[in-house]
Amino acid sequence: YTKVIVSPIVKVKTCKYIVQGIIEYYDDKKNLLVTIDFGDGTCDEWAVKSFPNKADYTFSQDDWFKK
């Protein structure tokens, strides 16, 4: 897959989480697989995973970084 940073990933010293940024993942045929949105700058653990033509999935960064 290819990872494209659409909006800069922001990590601040006062928060253990990524607080802002958007990453898109594409397959080898350049089809969008998923978009990860880390939010609006608020210090929280939540990010949103969006699949084309499917519902969004909110997840904890604590769970994501364990993988």
Protein Blocks (a to p, Z undefined) as FASTA:
>chain_A
ZZddfbdcdddfkbcbdfbdcdddddfkopafbdcdebjhiacfbdcdddehiacddddf
klmmmZZ
